[in-house]
């Protein structure tokens, strides 16, 4: 995925550009969710993930490993539900 992106778009000069682009894709994802357009939700969510994988790669990180490590932290925390499917830790 990252190799493909570099071949198509070239090397990343500033990782912040990936964050900015991911923000654009998140906005598009939000629009797809509001429209309840399942097909677009899948495509836009994938676009966000592709950018996040590329961002992690810029820092020599394996995003799958980072998610697993973060989930271990999350599982050890005490959480408070906000009642909307989200929450925050104490």
MILOMI-903019 format. One record per residue: y negated, x, z of N, C-alpha, C in turn; residue in one letter. Coordinates in pm, whole numbers. Atoms other than C-alpha are relative to their C-alpha. Example, Ala and Ser with C-alpha at 12.3 -4.5 7.8 and 13.67 -1.06 7.14 Angstrom:
! residues 2
+--------+--------+--------+--------+--------+--------+--------+--------+--------+---+
:   n_c2 :   n_c1 :   n_c3 :  ca_c2 :  ca_c1 :  ca_c3 :   c_c2 :   c_c1 :   c_c3 : r :
+--------+--------+--------+--------+--------+--------+--------+--------+--------+---+
:    119 :     89 :      0 :    450 :   1230 :    780 :   -120 :     90 :      0 : A :
:    119 :    -82 :     -6 :    106 :   1367 :    714 :   -109 :    -77 :     73 : S :
+--------+--------+--------+--------+--------+--------+--------+--------+--------+---+
//
This chain:
! residues 90
+--------+--------+--------+--------+--------+--------+--------+--------+--------+---+
:   n_c2 :   n_c1 :   n_c3 :  ca_c2 :  ca_c1 :  ca_c3 :   c_c2 :   c_c1 :   c_c3 : r :
+--------+--------+--------+--------+--------+--------+--------+--------+--------+---+
:    118 :     82 :      0 :      0 :      0 :      0 :   -125 :     87 :      0 : X :
:    116 :    -88 :     -8 :   -245 :    272 :     99 :    -10 :     89 :   -123 : X :
:      1 :    -82 :    121 :   -143 :    491 :   -194 :    -51 :    -81 :   -119 : X :
:     47 :     88 :    108 :   -194 :    198 :   -433 :   -151 :    -18 :      9 : X :
:    143 :     24 :    -17 :   -538 :    126 :   -288 :    -82 :    124 :    -37 : X :
:     74 :   -122 :     33 :   -645 :    487 :   -320 :      0 :     25 :   -151 : X :
:     -5 :    -17 :    145 :   -527 :    499 :   -682 :    -95 :    -96 :    -71 : X :
:     82 :    102 :     64 :   -714 :    180 :   -766 :   -148 :     15 :     35 : X :
:    137 :      1 :    -48 :  -1029 :    216 :   -555 :    -56 :    139 :     30 : X :
:     44 :   -135 :    -32 :  -1042 :    589 :   -490 :      6 :     27 :    149 : X :
:     -7 :    -36 :   -142 :  -1058 :    776 :   -161 :   -109 :    -70 :     81 : X :
:     96 :     61 :    -91 :  -1235 :    624 :    137 :    -99 :    107 :     43 : X :
:    103 :    -96 :    -40 :  -1563 :    805 :    193 :    -42 :    -21 :    144 : X :
:     40 :     35 :   -136 :  -1649 :    622 :    514 :     87 :   -117 :     45 : X :
:    -87 :    108 :    -46 :  -1391 :    417 :    708 :    -75 :   -128 :     36 : X :
:     79 :    120 :    -32 :  -1673 :    180 :    809 :     -5 :    -96 :   -118 : X :
:      1 :     88 :    117 :  -1665 :     50 :    452 :    121 :    -92 :      0 : X :
:   -119 :     84 :    -10 :  -1314 :    -80 :    516 :    -21 :   -112 :    102 : X :
:     31 :    100 :   -102 :  -1434 :   -260 :    829 :    -93 :   -106 :    -58 : X :
:     93 :     94 :     63 :  -1721 :   -416 :    635 :     73 :    -92 :    -97 : X :
:    -74 :     81 :     96 :  -1485 :   -532 :    361 :     94 :    -96 :     72 : X :
:    -88 :     88 :    -78 :  -1241 :   -669 :    620 :    -79 :   -118 :     57 : X :
:     85 :    108 :    -50 :  -1531 :   -871 :    762 :    -23 :   -105 :   -108 : X :
:     16 :     92 :    113 :  -1591 :  -1023 :    418 :    128 :    -82 :    -17 : X :
:   -128 :     70 :     16 :  -1222 :  -1106 :    391 :     26 :    -96 :    116 : X :
:    -15 :     91 :   -114 :  -1224 :  -1258 :    743 :    -82 :   -126 :    -21 : X :
:     82 :    117 :     30 :  -1507 :  -1487 :    636 :     72 :    -90 :   -100 : X :
:    -76 :     76 :     99 :  -1301 :  -1592 :    334 :    122 :    -66 :     64 : X :
:   -114 :     57 :    -72 :  -1002 :  -1645 :    564 :    -45 :   -121 :     82 : X :
:     54 :    112 :    -77 :  -1215 :  -1866 :    788 :    -26 :   -121 :    -87 : X :
:     26 :    110 :     94 :  -1320 :  -2073 :    488 :    131 :    -66 :    -44 : X :
:   -130 :     54 :     40 :   -957 :  -2112 :    380 :     61 :    -82 :    114 : X :
:    -52 :     74 :   -115 :   -859 :  -2220 :    732 :    -73 :   -133 :     15 : X :
:     78 :    124 :    -10 :  -1143 :  -2474 :    745 :     43 :   -101 :   -107 : X :
:    -42 :     87 :    110 :  -1026 :  -2612 :    409 :    147 :    -39 :     11 : X :
:   -144 :     22 :    -17 :   -665 :  -2613 :    532 :     77 :     32 :   -128 : X :
:    -62 :    -43 :    126 :   -572 :  -2436 :    207 :    105 :    107 :     33 : X :
:   -107 :    -88 :    -46 :   -237 :  -2286 :    306 :     19 :    120 :    -91 : X :
:    -17 :   -110 :     95 :   -205 :  -2076 :     -9 :   -109 :    105 :     18 : X :
:    111 :    -94 :    -17 :   -549 :  -1922 :     38 :      3 :     67 :    137 : X :
:    -13 :    -60 :   -133 :   -490 :  -1869 :    410 :     93 :    121 :     -8 : X :
:    -95 :   -110 :     14 :   -188 :  -1655 :    322 :    -59 :    117 :    -74 : X :
:     58 :   -108 :     81 :   -374 :  -1458 :     57 :   -111 :     73 :     75 : X :
:    111 :    -64 :    -70 :   -683 :  -1395 :    268 :     47 :     75 :    124 : X :
:    -57 :    -71 :   -114 :   -481 :  -1303 :    576 :     63 :    131 :    -46 : X :
:    -60 :   -122 :     56 :   -291 :  -1054 :    360 :   -108 :    101 :    -36 : X :
:    110 :    -91 :     34 :   -620 :   -908 :    232 :    -51 :     71 :    125 : X :
:     48 :    -60 :   -125 :   -734 :   -852 :    591 :     98 :    106 :     48 : X :
:   -101 :    -96 :    -46 :   -406 :   -684 :    684 :      5 :    125 :    -87 : X :
:     -1 :   -116 :     89 :   -412 :   -460 :    379 :   -113 :     95 :     37 : X :
:    114 :    -84 :    -39 :   -757 :   -337 :    479 :     23 :     66 :    135 : X :
:    -26 :    -59 :   -131 :   -647 :   -284 :    839 :    105 :    111 :     -8 : X :
:    -97 :   -107 :     20 :   -344 :    -85 :    728 :    -68 :    124 :    -58 : X :
:     70 :   -113 :     62 :   -569 :    129 :    513 :    -92 :     69 :    101 : X :
:     87 :    -56 :   -102 :   -815 :    177 :    799 :     80 :     85 :     99 : X :
:    -84 :    -75 :    -93 :   -540 :    284 :   1039 :     47 :    130 :    -65 : X :
:    -46 :   -118 :     72 :   -410 :    526 :    776 :   -108 :    108 :     -6 : X :
:    110 :    -97 :      6 :   -753 :    691 :    757 :     -6 :     86 :    126 : X :
:      2 :    -71 :   -128 :   -709 :    794 :   1120 :    138 :     55 :     37 : X :
:   -134 :    -53 :    -24 :   -345 :    900 :   1083 :     83 :    -87 :     93 : X :
:    -71 :     93 :    -88 :   -224 :    593 :   1271 :     99 :    -84 :    -78 : X :
:    -97 :     94 :     54 :     80 :    378 :   1204 :    -31 :   -134 :     64 : X :
:     45 :    128 :    -55 :    -47 :     22 :   1246 :    112 :    -76 :     67 : X :
:   -113 :     69 :    -63 :    299 :   -118 :   1321 :     25 :     57 :    140 : X :
:    -20 :    -63 :   -131 :    340 :    133 :   1606 :   -115 :    -36 :     95 : X :
:    116 :     34 :    -83 :    -11 :     59 :   1732 :     11 :   -143 :     52 : X :
:    -17 :    139 :    -43 :     64 :   -314 :   1743 :    106 :     -9 :    109 : X :
:   -105 :      2 :   -101 :    386 :   -255 :   1937 :    -50 :     56 :    132 : X :
:     55 :    -59 :   -122 :    206 :    -30 :   2186 :    -98 :    -96 :     67 : X :
:     98 :     94 :    -55 :    -73 :   -284 :   2230 :     69 :   -122 :     59 : X :
:    -75 :    113 :    -53 :    178 :   -566 :   2277 :     63 :     34 :    135 : X :
:    -56 :    -41 :   -130 :    341 :   -367 :   2559 :   -108 :    -11 :    108 : X :
:    113 :     14 :    -94 :     -2 :   -352 :   2728 :    -27 :   -148 :     26 : X :
:     30 :    143 :    -15 :    -66 :   -721 :   2660 :    103 :    -71 :     87 : X :
:   -106 :     65 :    -77 :    270 :   -821 :   2805 :     -8 :     33 :    149 : X :
:     10 :    -40 :   -141 :    191 :   -635 :   3128 :   -123 :    -58 :     70 : X :
:    123 :     54 :    -55 :   -144 :   -809 :   3179 :     18 :   -144 :     47 : X :
:      8 :    140 :    -42 :   -225 :  -1134 :   3353 :   -104 :    -67 :    -89 : X :
:     85 :     68 :     98 :   -378 :  -1385 :   3113 :    -43 :   -137 :     51 : X :
:     52 :    134 :    -28 :   -589 :  -1699 :   3146 :    -17 :    -69 :   -134 : X :
:     11 :     78 :    123 :   -555 :  -1962 :   2876 :   -135 :    -68 :     -6 : X :
:    127 :     72 :     19 :   -877 :  -2102 :   2732 :     24 :   -144 :    -46 : X :
:    -33 :    136 :     38 :   -692 :  -2417 :   2625 :    -12 :    -28 :   -149 : X :
:     15 :     20 :    145 :   -750 :  -2362 :   2255 :     94 :     89 :    -81 : X :
:    -93 :    -92 :     67 :   -462 :  -2128 :   2175 :    -39 :    145 :     15 : X :
:     44 :   -136 :    -28 :   -655 :  -1821 :   2289 :    -11 :     18 :    150 : X :
:     18 :    -27 :   -142 :   -720 :  -1658 :   2623 :    -61 :    136 :     22 : X :
:     53 :   -132 :    -34 :   -846 :  -1353 :   2802 :     77 :     53 :    119 : X :
:    -73 :    -60 :   -111 :   -694 :  -1108 :   3043 :    -94 :     20 :    118 : X :
:     76 :    -21 :   -123 :   -802 :  -1065 :   3401 :    -24 :    146 :     23 : X :
+--------+--------+--------+--------+--------+--------+--------+--------+--------+---+
//
